Amino acid sequence: MKRKDEEHKSLFRGKSMTGPFHTVTYAIEKIFEDLHKNTLVGIGKWGADTLKSALDDSRKMLSDREMSIETYDSIKYHYEQIEYPLKELQKFFAGEPSDIGSYQAAMVYGDALQGCFSE
């Protein structure tokens, strides 16, 4: 059992799970940059899409390790807290109908998203 565990670990040694999140801070900055201008110039959409890609990449890395978001309650909790505001911001930036009715409301969603990613 120990040998099998060590073999599994060796497959992923040097492949950090934090890699997908290296652009999170910058992406969140770009979301707020668009929101503060009260005009959608596209950088906020890029930020929201980048955050979604980071989550998808992280989910894939867990899957490659034969795990999932549900493997750890703390990861599952944070993903659940991130998914809704991120989805709504993506729709807002894309000009699609969303629960966000104004730039001020979008700032609240952005704040929630930033707090969840910080956790």
N, C-alpha and C positions, 0 to 999 in steps of 0.2 A: 504494500500500500504506500509506504514512504517513497519507494523507488518510482512508482507511478506518479505520485504527487510531484516529485522533483522533476520528472520528465516533462510534466505539464507546465510547471513553472519555468523551466528552461526555454520552452517555446516562446515565451513572452518577455523574458529577461531583456531589459533595455528598451522596451516598448512602453513608455509611460502612458498611463490613462489620462494624464492632464493635457496631452498634446492638443486635442480638439478645442481646448478652452483658452489657448494662448491669445486669441483675438477678441475675447469677450469684452474686456474693458474698452477697447477701441470701438467695437461695434455699438456698445451702449452709448458711448460719447457721440457717435454719429446719429443715433436715434434722437438724442436730445438736441443735437445741433439742428436737425430738421424741424423738430417741434418748437424750438425757441424762435425760429424764423417765421413760424406760422405759414409757411409755404413748403410744399413737398417738392424738393429738388432731386430726390432719388437716393440720397445718401442714407436716409432713415430706413428705406426699404432694404437697401444693401445690409444695413446693420441688423435688422430683424431677420433677414434671410441667412445671414452669417451665424446668428445665434441658433437658428433652427438647424443649420448644417452641423454646428458643434454638438448639439444634442443628438442628432442622427448618427454622427460619427462615434460619439461616446457609446451610444446604444449598440452600434455594430461592434465596437471593440469588446464590449461585455459579451455579446453573442459569440464572438470569436473565441472567447475564454470559457464558453459554455455556461454563461450566466445571463441574467437579464436585469432589467430595471427592478423587477420584483425581488431579486435576490437579497437586496439590502433595503430594509424599511426606510432608512434615512435617505437613500438615493431615490427611492420611489416617491417619498413625500415631496422632495424638492422638485422632481420632474413634474409632479402633479401641480405644484404651485406655480411653476414656470409656464406650463403648456397653455393655460387660458389667456393670460395677458399677452403672451407672445403671439398666439394665433390671432387675437383681436388687433394687435398692432400691425401684423402682417396684412390683414384685411384693410385696415385704415390707410396704410401707406400705399396699398394697391388701388385705393379708391373704391373698394368693394363695401357693401353694407356691413357694418359691424356694430358692436355694442358701444363703441366710442363715438360720442356725438360732437365733440369739439376738441380743439387743440389742448385746452385745459384738462379735459378728461384724459386725453392721450398722455399727458404728463403724469397723471396719477398711475396709469397703467405702466408707464416707463419706470416710475419710482418703484412700483411693486416688482417689476421684472428685475431691476437692478438689485434690490434687496434680496430677492430669491437667488440670484446668481452669486451674490456675495456670500450667502450662506454656504 
